[in-house]
Amino acid sequence: MGCSMAAPDTNPTGAPAASTVSDTPAPGPAAIQITQKNLYDLCFDKVANAGYLAPGDKSNVTFPPEDEAITVTRDDGYIGIYLLISDGNNASSAESAVSCVAKGSSLDPDWYWYGVETPYETVAQATESLHVVIPE
């Protein structure tokens, strides 16, 4: 008969050792409801990352301060923003208009519309463009 030695039991209770791994996932970024204020940053990121700006250095694109943007909250819950940008990378047009209409959360926006277009002549026209509902 062979004899084997077992390692000494360091847990005298016989209970499993406590795990240092947590079952709770690490907190990720919090979803924030889209508002007129935070749509400004979301719109810039969406337009820049979707390729709507002229190719080149993003630092050549100047967005106006938030308080110069036209913002509306529509009857259907969507929020719209319209602002004029200076795109130093665009040789054919130094000034463009950016507009975005979205609702939902900052992590999963429901984009109704976003893009770059020719600027409207008046604030009233720009404001009205944010209210337009595109038929399905």
N, C-alpha and C positions, 0 to 999 in steps of 0.2 A: 504494500500500500504506500502510495506516495503521499507526501505531506506538502501542503501548500500553505503559504502564509498570506493572509489577506491584509490589505492595508488597514491600519487602525481607523475606526469610525470616528470622524471628528465632529459629528453631529449626534450627540447622545440621545436626542429625542426621536431620531429616526425620520423626522419630517424632511421633506425636500428642501434643499438650500434655496434661499430667496434669490430670485432672478434680478439681475441689474437691468434687464431690458424691459422697457415699459411697453404695455399693450396700447397705450394712448399715443396716437400719431402726433408728431411734432406740429405745432400750430403753423399754418401757412398764412399767406396774406389774407386779410379779411375782405370779404366782398362788401362794397359800399354801394348804396343806392345811387344811381346817376342823378346828379343835380345840375342846375345851370352852372354852378361854380366848377365842379370837377369835369364837366364835359369838355371844357377848354383843353385840358391836358390829354384827355382820351382822344379827342378829335385830332389834335396835332400828331399824336403817336399813330393813330389809324391812317391818316393821310400820308404821313412820312413813310410808314412801313408798307403801305399798299402800292407804292411806286407812283403816286400822283404828282410828286414834285419832280422838277428837272434833276437829272443825275448830277451829282457833285457833292461838295462838302455841305453837310446839314447846317453848319455854322454860318453859311451864307444866306440862310433863310431866316428872315426876321418876322416874328409874330408880334402884333401889338399887345399892349397890356390887356389883361382880362376885362378891365372896366370899359374898354373901347369896343368889345365884342357885342354884337346884337344877339340877345338870347330870348327865347320864347318857350313857354310851356303850352303845348297844344291840348285841345280837348280830349284827344285820344291817349293822353299820358306821355306822349313822346316829347322830348326836350330838343330844341334846335339851337344851333349856334352858327353865326355867320361873322366872318372877320376878314379883313384885307391883310394880305401878307406881302412882303417884299422878298422875291426869290432871286437872289443874286446869281443863281446857277442857270436861270432861264434867259437866254439871249434874246428871245422874241418878245417877252413881256416881263417887265420888272415887277409889276403888281398883278396879283391874282386874288381871287376870293376863295376862301375855304368855307365850306358849310358841312355840317354834320347834324343828323337828326337821329336820336337814339333814346332808348329807355332800358330799364332793367338794372343790372348790377355792374359795377366797374370790372369785375372779373369775367362776366359773361354778358356783354352788352347785346341788345337787340338793335342792330343797325338798320334803320329805315332808309337812310341815305347818308352818304359821305362823298366828298370829292372836292376838286378844284375846278373853278369856272371863271368866266369873265365877270368882273365886278358889275354889280347893278349900279345904275345912275343915282338912285336915291335910297335913303334909309327905308322908306316905305316899301319900295320894291323888294329890297333885301329881306325885310321882315315878312312880307307876304310870301316870299319864296319858301320860308321855313314852315309856313302853314299849309302849303300845297300838299294835298293827299293824292298820291299816284294811284289811279285805278288798277286793280289787279287783273 
